[in-house]
Amino acid sequence: MARGAGPSAGGGPDAGPPLDPARVPRTAERAGELVARVLPGPDAFGPGIRPDRPYESEPDRWPVLDRWCDWRSAPLPRDVLATRTRTFRVPGGPGRAEARLTATVTVHPDALDSAWEIARSMEEVMRCPDQQLREGRRLTSLFTSVLDYGEQAGDWAQDAFSETGQYHDGTGGPYPYTWSQGRYGPVTVAVAALGARGVPREALAPYVAQGQARMLHRAQLALGRAGSGRERAEYAPDREGA
């Protein structure tokens, strides 16, 4: 997508409560506080979910897909104030191994920057349908879909983008892979589900949907305009788990 023909920074009429510009973080410190409020703990995904190791990404690093379609870690770019990723384990069972979940929150200086993050995510899948992850893991046969306002995301996301494909962990597979990203104002949230032996794709979808909805809701509570009906509500933080 050419930058001159890029996405809109605003949401449609059903894209959540109006954003309050006065509540948008302007510094890395304030953005980091917002990330901490929005990121889910294990309880956000349901019973039995536990933190993986490592649990959280480095706060001053950012994943970049290079020209060879390999993911690498890089310093935060100027259009990212703060970002963090948490990784979780989904319990296994008879005939099922443990699957993995990741949840990411990123805060940009403004809504246009967050819209461009989603545009770049779409470009990356078109450019690299096969991608190399760390530790010998890789994604293949990636396919994307984009949702307009009101489709599935309802009135929660101003933009919604998802990708599906296959996950190879170096020991077997391929296993199902699903990733979904949404945006509210300058905040993007994303959840990925990495399958495992005996875990069907339909078993992963509820984790992705629930985690993304929880994060978008929290972003709206933090940044929505007073009087919208969703702002300043109190919520208990997710239990971090053992």
C-alpha positions as CSV (number, residue, x, y, z in Angstrom):
1,M,0.0,0.0,0.0
2,A,1.5,3.3,-1.0
3,R,1.8,5.8,1.8
4,G,0.0,8.5,-0.2
5,A,-3.1,6.3,-0.4
6,G,-3.0,5.2,3.2
7,P,-5.6,4.4,5.8
8,S,-7.9,6.8,7.6
9,A,-6.9,7.7,11.1
10,G,-10.4,8.0,12.3
11,G,-13.1,5.4,13.1
12,G,-16.5,5.0,11.6
13,P,-19.6,6.0,13.5
14,D,-19.7,2.6,15.2
15,A,-16.0,2.4,16.0
16,G,-16.3,2.7,19.8
17,P,-16.7,5.8,22.0
18,P,-15.2,9.1,20.8
19,L,-11.5,9.4,21.6
20,D,-10.6,12.1,24.1
21,P,-7.4,13.8,22.8
22,A,-6.6,15.0,26.3
23,R,-6.3,11.4,27.5
24,V,-3.9,10.3,24.7
25,P,-0.4,9.6,26.1
26,R,2.2,12.1,24.8
27,T,5.3,10.6,26.5
28,A,6.9,7.2,26.6
29,E,6.3,7.0,30.3
30,R,2.6,7.7,30.0
31,A,2.3,5.3,27.1
32,G,4.0,2.6,29.1
33,E,1.4,3.1,31.9
34,L,-1.3,2.6,29.3
35,V,0.2,-0.5,28.0
36,A,0.3,-2.0,31.5
37,R,-3.4,-1.2,32.0
38,V,-4.4,-2.7,28.7
39,L,-2.3,-5.9,28.6
40,P,-4.1,-9.0,29.8
41,G,-3.0,-11.5,32.3
42,P,-3.7,-15.3,32.1
43,D,-7.2,-14.9,33.5
44,A,-8.3,-12.8,30.6
45,F,-8.2,-16.0,28.4
46,G,-10.0,-18.4,30.7
47,P,-9.2,-21.0,33.4
48,G,-5.9,-23.0,33.2
49,I,-4.0,-20.4,31.1
50,R,-0.6,-19.8,32.6
51,P,2.4,-17.5,31.8
52,D,5.0,-18.9,29.4
53,R,8.7,-18.2,29.8
54,P,9.8,-15.6,29.0
55,Y,6.6,-14.0,30.0
56,E,7.1,-10.4,28.8
57,S,9.1,-8.9,26.0
58,E,11.7,-6.2,26.5
59,P,10.0,-2.8,26.7
60,D,12.5,-1.0,24.5
61,R,12.5,-3.5,21.6
62,W,10.3,-4.0,18.6
63,P,9.9,-7.0,16.2
64,V,10.8,-6.2,12.6
65,L,10.3,-8.4,9.5
66,D,13.5,-8.0,7.4
67,R,13.9,-8.3,3.6
68,W,14.5,-12.1,3.9
69,C,11.2,-12.6,5.8
70,D,13.0,-13.3,9.1
71,W,11.7,-11.7,12.3
72,R,14.4,-9.9,14.3
73,S,14.4,-7.5,17.3
74,A,15.1,-3.8,16.8
75,P,14.9,-0.6,18.9
76,L,11.6,1.1,18.9
77,P,10.9,3.4,15.9
78,R,10.0,7.0,16.4
79,D,6.3,6.3,15.7
80,V,6.0,3.9,18.7
81,L,5.9,5.3,22.2
82,A,5.6,2.0,24.0
83,T,4.9,-1.7,23.3
84,R,5.0,-5.0,25.2
85,T,4.1,-8.6,24.5
86,R,3.1,-11.3,26.9
87,T,3.2,-15.0,26.1
88,F,0.9,-17.7,27.6
89,R,0.5,-21.5,27.6
90,V,-2.8,-23.2,26.9
91,P,-3.2,-26.4,28.9
92,G,-3.1,-29.7,27.0
93,G,-5.2,-32.8,27.5
94,P,-5.8,-36.2,26.2
95,G,-4.4,-36.2,22.7
96,R,-3.5,-32.5,22.9
97,A,-0.2,-30.8,23.5
98,E,0.1,-27.3,25.0
99,A,-0.6,-24.4,22.6
100,R,0.8,-20.9,22.9
101,L,-0.8,-17.5,23.0
102,T,0.7,-14.0,22.7
103,A,-0.9,-10.7,23.4
104,T,0.6,-7.4,22.3
105,V,-0.3,-3.8,23.0
106,T,1.4,-0.9,21.2
107,V,0.8,2.8,21.8
108,H,1.7,5.3,19.0
109,P,1.9,9.1,19.1
110,D,-1.4,9.4,17.2
111,A,-4.1,7.5,15.4
112,L,-2.6,7.9,12.0
113,D,0.5,6.0,13.2
114,S,-1.5,3.2,14.6
115,A,-3.5,2.9,11.3
116,W,-0.2,2.7,9.4
117,E,1.0,-0.1,11.7
118,I,-2.0,-2.2,10.6
119,A,-1.3,-1.2,6.9
120,R,2.2,-2.4,7.3
121,S,1.0,-5.7,8.9
122,M,-1.1,-6.4,5.8
123,E,1.9,-5.6,3.5
124,E,4.1,-8.0,5.4
125,V,1.8,-10.9,4.8
126,M,1.6,-10.1,1.1
127,R,5.4,-9.8,0.9
128,C,6.2,-12.7,3.1
129,P,3.6,-15.5,3.1
130,D,6.3,-17.7,4.8
131,Q,8.1,-16.1,7.8
132,Q,10.9,-17.3,10.0
133,L,10.4,-16.9,13.7
134,R,13.1,-17.2,16.4
135,E,14.3,-20.6,17.7
136,G,13.7,-22.4,14.4
137,R,10.0,-21.8,14.4
138,R,8.3,-20.6,11.2
139,L,4.9,-19.6,9.7
140,T,3.8,-20.7,6.3
141,S,0.9,-20.3,3.9
142,L,-0.2,-17.1,5.6
143,F,-3.5,-15.6,4.4
144,T,-5.1,-12.3,5.4
145,S,-8.5,-10.8,5.9
146,V,-9.6,-7.2,6.7
147,L,-12.8,-6.3,8.4
148,D,-14.7,-3.1,7.7
149,Y,-16.4,-1.2,10.6
150,G,-19.1,-3.3,12.2
151,E,-18.0,-6.6,10.8
152,Q,-17.4,-9.1,13.7
153,A,-15.5,-6.4,15.6
154,G,-18.8,-4.7,16.0
155,D,-18.4,-1.3,17.7
156,W,-15.1,-2.1,19.3
157,A,-12.4,-1.7,16.7
158,Q,-11.8,1.1,14.2
159,D,-9.8,-1.3,12.1
160,A,-9.5,-5.1,12.3
161,F,-7.1,-7.3,10.5
162,S,-6.4,-11.0,10.9
163,E,-4.1,-13.7,9.4
164,T,-4.2,-17.4,9.4
165,G,-1.7,-20.0,8.3
166,Q,0.4,-22.9,9.5
167,Y,2.9,-23.0,12.4
168,H,6.0,-25.2,12.5
169,D,7.8,-25.5,15.8
170,G,10.8,-27.6,14.7
171,T,9.5,-30.8,16.2
172,G,6.4,-31.5,14.2
173,G,3.4,-30.0,12.5
174,P,2.3,-28.1,10.7
175,Y,-0.2,-26.8,13.3
176,P,-2.9,-24.1,12.9
177,Y,-1.9,-20.5,13.4
178,T,-4.2,-17.5,13.9
179,W,-3.4,-13.8,14.5
180,S,-5.7,-10.9,14.9
181,Q,-5.1,-7.1,15.3
182,G,-7.4,-4.3,16.2
183,R,-7.1,-0.6,16.7
184,Y,-8.6,2.1,18.9
185,G,-7.2,5.6,18.4
186,P,-3.4,5.5,18.8
187,V,-3.5,2.0,20.4
188,T,-3.2,-1.3,18.5
189,V,-3.8,-4.7,20.2
190,A,-3.0,-8.1,18.8
191,V,-3.4,-11.7,19.9
192,A,-1.7,-14.7,18.2
193,A,-2.5,-18.4,18.8
194,L,0.1,-21.0,17.9
195,G,-1.3,-24.5,17.6
196,A,0.2,-27.8,18.8
197,R,-0.4,-31.5,18.3
198,G,-4.0,-32.4,18.5
199,V,-5.3,-28.8,18.8
200,P,-7.8,-27.9,16.0
201,R,-8.0,-24.3,14.7
202,E,-11.5,-23.9,16.0
203,A,-10.2,-24.4,19.6
204,L,-7.9,-21.4,19.2
205,A,-10.4,-18.9,17.9
206,P,-12.1,-18.1,21.2
207,Y,-8.8,-17.3,22.9
208,V,-8.0,-14.8,20.1
209,A,-11.4,-13.2,20.1
210,Q,-11.7,-12.9,23.9
211,G,-8.2,-11.5,24.4
212,Q,-8.5,-8.9,21.7
213,A,-12.0,-7.8,22.9
214,R,-10.7,-7.5,26.5
215,M,-7.8,-5.3,25.4
216,L,-9.8,-3.1,23.1
217,H,-12.4,-2.6,25.8
218,R,-9.6,-1.5,28.2
219,A,-8.2,0.9,25.7
220,Q,-11.6,2.5,25.3
221,L,-12.0,2.8,29.1
222,A,-8.7,4.6,29.3
223,L,-9.0,6.9,26.3
224,G,-12.8,7.3,25.7
225,R,-14.3,10.8,26.0
226,A,-16.2,11.6,29.2
227,G,-19.9,11.0,28.8
228,S,-19.5,8.2,26.3
229,G,-20.8,5.7,28.8
230,R,-17.6,3.5,28.7
231,E,-15.0,5.8,30.1
232,R,-13.4,5.7,33.6
233,A,-15.1,2.4,34.5
234,E,-13.3,0.5,37.1
235,Y,-12.0,-3.0,36.5
236,A,-9.9,-5.5,38.4
237,P,-6.5,-6.4,36.9
238,D,-6.1,-9.9,35.6
239,R,-4.5,-12.3,38.0
240,E,-0.9,-12.9,36.8
241,G,-0.9,-16.5,37.6
242,A,1.9,-18.7,38.9
